[in-house]
Amino acid sequence: MNRLSQLFNDARSSFWFVPSLAVVDGIVTALALIEADAVWGDRWLALWPRLFGVGAEGARQMLSTLAGSVMSVMGITFSMTLVALALASSQYTSRILRNFMGNRATQYTLGAFAGIFAYCLIVLRSIRSGDAAFIPSGAVLFAFVLALVGVLVLIFFIHHIATSIQAVSIIASVAQETNAAMDRVFPEQQGREPDGAEYAVDQQVLASLDDRTWYPVPAQVSGYIQSVDEDAILDLARNHRTIVRMERGVGAFAVEGAVLASLALTYPPDQGMIAALNRAYSISRHRTIEWDPAFGIRQIVDIALKALSPGVNDTSTAVMCVDYLTAILARLSGRRYPPSHRYEGEALRVIASVPTFETLLADAFDQIRGSAEGNVAIIARMLGAIDTLGSLTVTLSHRRALDEQVQWIAELAGRTLPAPQDRARIEGRLVQVRETLKSAPAAGAVAEEA
């Protein structure tokens, strides 16, 4: 299933999949209308002679003109798309190109023109003159309708491509995909938390892990881990009565021959176990957002870093990146994180590599903070982001991570802001943020130590 899911995601993010389906749809529609014309064409012509009355030569000329025009427009559309890809790659980051390629509006536009072209060719081929004349009047009329639809699609695409290369549109699009990934990886309800007895069992089991013999399982290919079939890993651990420790999580780069996971066994794993464990991982040449929200955060951070570079110096874009990163992290405030230890009854079976709030917070702000030296707008915005997250976060470890970010930002501001008024402004924000983080968590707060 991982392989099928990977192939489907790759096809869905390509420029050929939707246009290919549109070509097939155009051919099927043309054949269906030609057959309908063969059965009811005379009746339609008798009822509406001005609408369906067309000669063989006129039909050929119109369809030939439409097919040629559509191909020209399709070439222009591809050219506009490639120009947009080049601009986005040079101005923002090359990691957002996959988002452009997977954009439904672009794919449907290319598919519409490809489908109209295929439709016109099939209908054009069916026209016959002479003694056995056949003119599919209904199909020719529908081609005229498709031409009008193509004009509307072209107008829409020009508007779409003009808006899609704007910074706010790109950032918002990546944030939307990242939020969808957050909903998949961090569902609202992850099951009840372990009680005291279960927690005691956890500690006893974890204390005995160092005494076990761990055998490494090497990766069979190199690439980024796009997803992991955790059910398959749990079944493997259950069937062999062992513990699987995932050494690489989603988004990590696996090197062929390097350790992918470890098995607690009394004997080395055979090739069947190694192959089965590798099949549970979807590994490809690039990262995807579907099950890797950290990659979405990475893309927005890259845009912010490019905006803060001396050659660009676009503070407004960097501020928008901080705002959307805040919205993404705030979405996690009420979520329960997946457990890193998976059990079968009281038996530990899987030690998973799972993302945490602390790692995602560091991914979002560490590099931006490093590039914000002397930029009072970015420093103030980051403090505002932490203030917002602190007001929404009820977990103690999350608040500690936010407090560390505040300390690092305070050190940055004191070291790089020369103007007294700027330092005073940041000091005021620091006082406000620290008060927010010191305030007592809301009722029902979760303390990880409890």
N, C-alpha and C positions, 0 to 999 in steps of 0.2 A: 504493500500500500504506500510506503514511503516513496518508492520509485515511481509509482503512478502519479502520486501527488506532485513530485518534483517535475515530472514531464509535463503535467497539466499546467503548473505554474510557469514553467519556461515557455510553453506555447502561448499561454494567455498574455505574457509580457513581450510577445514578439510582434513584428509588423506583418507577418505572413498568415497567421492563424485566422483572424477575423476576415481579412480580404479573401482568403481561400474559401471560407464558408460562404461568403457573399457571392463568389463566382459560382459555386455549386447551386446556391439558391437562385441566382439569375438564370442558370441553365434549366433548372427544374421548372421555374415559373414560365419561361419561354415555351418549353415543351408542353406544359399544361394548357397554356392559352392557345397554342397552335392546334392541339387536339380539340379544344372547345370551339375554335373557329371552324374546324372541319365538320363539326356536328351542327352548330347553331349559327354559323357565319351568314348563311343566306337569310335566315330569319332576322338577324340583327340588321343586315343591309336593307331588308324590306321595311323594317320599322323606322330606322333612322338613316336614310340614304346619305344625308349630308355629313353625318358623323362618321359613318363607316365606309362611305364610298371613296375609294382610293385606287388608283391604277398601279400596275406592277412597277412601272418605271419610277413613278413618284414615290412609292414606298421604298424602293431600293435607294433612291437618292437621299431620302430623309434618314433612313437607317444608317447609310454610309456616313452622312454628315454627323449624325449623333455619335457614332462609334469613334470617328476621328477626333471630334471635339472632346469627347469624354477622356480619351487617352491623353490629349494635350493637357487638359485640366488636371488629370491624375499626375502627370509629370510635374506640373507646377506645384501640386499639393506635396509631392515627395520632396521637391526642392525647398519649399517653405519649411517643411518638417526638419530637414537636415540643417537648414540655417538656424532654426530654433535650438536644435540639439547642440550645434557648435557654440552658439552664444551662451546657452545655459552652462555648458561644460567649462568654457573659459571664464565666465563671469562669476559662477557660483562654485560648483564642484562636479567632477565627472561622475560621482556616485549617484547623482540624481537622474542620469540618463535613462536608467531602467524605469524610473517613474514616468518619464515622458513616453517611453516605448510602450508601457502598459496602460497609457491613458486611453480610456474608452472612446472619447470624442475623436481622437486622431485615428484610431483603428476603425471606427465605424465610418468615418469620412472616406478613408481609403477603400474600405469595403464597399461603400455605396457606389463609388465610381467604377471599381472593378466589376461589381455585379451588373451595373448598367451596360458596360462594354460587352460582357459575355452575353447578356440578354439580347442586345442588338445584333450580335454576330449570329446567334442561333435563329432569330426571326428572319434575318436577311437571307440566310441559307435556305429557308423554307419557301421563299417566294418563287413562283414559277409563272412563266407567260407562255403564250401559244395556245395550242388546242387543249392541253391539260393544265390550263391556268389555275393557279391557287394563290390567293392573296389573303393572308391572315389579318383581316381588318381589325379585329379586336386587339391582337397582339401589337399591331402597328400603332394603334391609338394609345395603348398602354405605354409604349416606348416614348411617345410624346409626353405623357404624364410623368414618366421617369425623368425625362430631360428637365422638366420644370422643377421636379424635386431636387435634381442635381444642382440647379442654380441656387436653390435655397440652402442646400448643404454647403456649397462653396462659400456663400455669404456667412453662414454660421462658423465655418472653419476659420475664415479670416479673422473674425472677432475672437474666436477661441484661441488662436495662436498668438494674437496680440496680448491677450490677458494672461495666458499661461506662462509667459516668460517673465512676468513681473515678479519681483522678489516675494511680495506678500502672498501671491498665489502659489508659488513653489513651496514656501515654508508651510503654508496652511495645508497644502496637499500632503506633504510628508507628515505633518502632525496628525492629520486625519488617519492616514495609514498606520501610524504608530499607535494611536489610540485604539484602533481596531485590533492591532496585535496585543495591546495591553489587555483588552477584554478577553482574548483567547488564552493568554498565558496566566493572567491573574483574574479568574472569575470572581464574581461577587461572593459566592459561598464555596469554600474549599473543604467543608466538612467540619465536624466538631473538633475542638482542640483536645489533646490528651489530658486526662485527669492526673492526679498525683501518682496513682499506682502505675499507670502507663509510663509516666515520666521516670519513675524509679527504674522500671524495666529498661527504658532507653539508656540510662546511665550505666547499668550493669552490662548491657550489650556493647555499648560503645567502649567501655573500659577493656573489654576482651578483644577488641579488634587488632590491637598491636601484637597480640600473641599469635595471630593467624599468619599463614603463609599466603602471600599475594602473588599471583602469576599475571604478568602483563599480557594484554591482548593488543597486538599491533594493528594499526590502521592499514587497510589494503590499498587505499588510494589517498592522494593528497588533495586537499581542498577545504573549503569552509563548510562547517556543519550547519545545514539549513534547518533540519528538524530531527527529532529523536522519537522513535516509537517506544514510549515508556512501557506500554502494555507488553510488547514483545520482550523487552528486557526483563520485566517482572516475571513473565512466563518462563523465560530461560533460567532465571535464578531459582524459580520454584521447582522446575523439572529436574534440575541438577542439584537441588538443595545446597545452594551456595549463596554468596553475597557478591553483587556486582557493584563496584565502585567506579563511577563515571569520572574519568580524568579530564575529559573535554566536554564542555557544554555547547549549547546552541550558540552559533556566532564565532566559536573558536576555530582556529586553523589546525586541521589534522595533517600530519606529515606521514607519508607512506613509510611504514616500518616503525614509526614511533608509537608510544603507548596511547591507546584510545580509551581503554578501560582496564580495570584489574579485577581478577576473580579470586575469591578466597576458597582455595581447593587444597586437598591433600595430594593432588597429582596435577601435572601440567595439563592445560586444556588441549583437546584434540582439534584438528582442522575444522570439524563440523561445528564445534562451539565457537571457534574464532569467526567462521563465515557467518554463523547465525547472528552473532553480536554485531558484526559489521553491517549486516542487512538492516539492522534496526536504526542505523544512522543514514540520513540523506546528506551526502557530501557532494558539493559541486564547486565550480571555479569561482563563484561569487556568493556574497551574502544576500539574503532576502529578508524582508520585514515580517512576513507572515507569522513566524514563530520567534522572531528575534527583534523585540522592540528596541533593544540597545542599538541596533543598526539604524533605526529611524532617528534616534537621538544623535547618533554619530553624523548623519547627514546634515542635520540642522546645525550641529556644532561646526562642521566643516564650512558651512555657509557663513557662520558668524566669524570664523577665523579668517576666511577670505575677505570679509568685509572690514575686519580690523587690521588687515595687512597694510603696510605703508603705501603700497602701490594703489590701493583702492580707497582706504580711509572712509568707509561708509558706515558711520556710527548708527544711523537710523536702521539699517538692515540688521546690524548686530543686536540692537535693542529689540527688534521684532523677534529675533531668534530666541533671546532670553525670555520674552513674554510667552512664546509658544512652548518652550521647554518647561516653564513654570506650569502651564496648563497640563502638560503631559504628566509631570510628576505629581501635580495635585490630584490627578485622576486616580493615583494609587493610594491616596490617603485613607480611603475607606475599604481597601481591598485586603483580603487575606492571602498571604503568599503561600505558594505550594510548598509542602514539606520537603526537606532534603533527604529524609530517611523514610523509606517505604517498607511497610511490614506486611507479612502474611500471618495474621493472628498476632502472636507475640514474637515471631521470628523475623529478624531484620533481613531484608532481601536486596534492597537497592539503596545505595548512597548516591543521590543524584546531584548534579551540578546545576543549581538553579540561580536565577538572578535575584538580587536583593535591592532594597531601596538604597542602601548605602553605595553599592556599586553603580547604580543608575544615576544617583545624585553626583557622584564623582565624574562619571562619563559626561554629564551635562555641563558641569560648571568648572572643572579643574583647568582645562585648556583655555577656555574663554577667560578665566581669571588671569592666567599666565600671559594672555595677549592684551589685557586691559590696563597695562601700566600707564598711569597718568590720565586715563580716560574717566573723568568723573561721572559722565552719563552712564557708562556701563557699570561702574562700581555701584552707583546708587540704584540702578535697576536690579542688579543681582541681590543687593540687600533687600529691596522690595520683594523680590521673588522669595527669598528665604523667610521674610516676614509673613508672606501669604502661606507658604508651606507650613511654617510653624503654627499658624492659627488653625490649620486643618489636620495636623498630624497629632496623633494621640499615643503613639508608641515611643517608649523612652529611648530605644536605640536610634530611632529616626531623629529624635530631637538632639541627641548627642552628635549625630553626623551633621545636622544643620548648624549646631553650635561650633563645630570644627570649621565649617565653611566661613562662619562669621569671623572667627579668629584669623583665618588666613586672609580674608578680605580686609580686615582692619590692619593687618601688617602691611598688605599691599598699598592701602591708602596712605598710611603713615610714611611709607618709604618713597612713594612716587608722586604724591600730590604736593607741588611746591606752594600753591596759593593758600594763604590762611583761610580765606572764605570758603574754599572748596573743602579743606580739612574740617572746618566747623560744620559745614553741611553734612558731611559724611559722619562726623561724630554724633550729630543729632539723630541720624538714621540708625547708627549703631545702638544707641541707647534704646530706641524704640524696638528694634529687633530683639535685643537681649531681654527686654521686658516681656515680649511675646513668648520667647522660648522658656523663660522662667515661670510663666504663669502655669497654674495647675492644669493638667489634662482634663478634658471633659469627662463626665461620668461614663463609666464603662470602658475607660481607656485600657489598653492592653500593655502590660509591662512584661517584657520578655523574660525577666528574671523570675517572675512569679510561677 
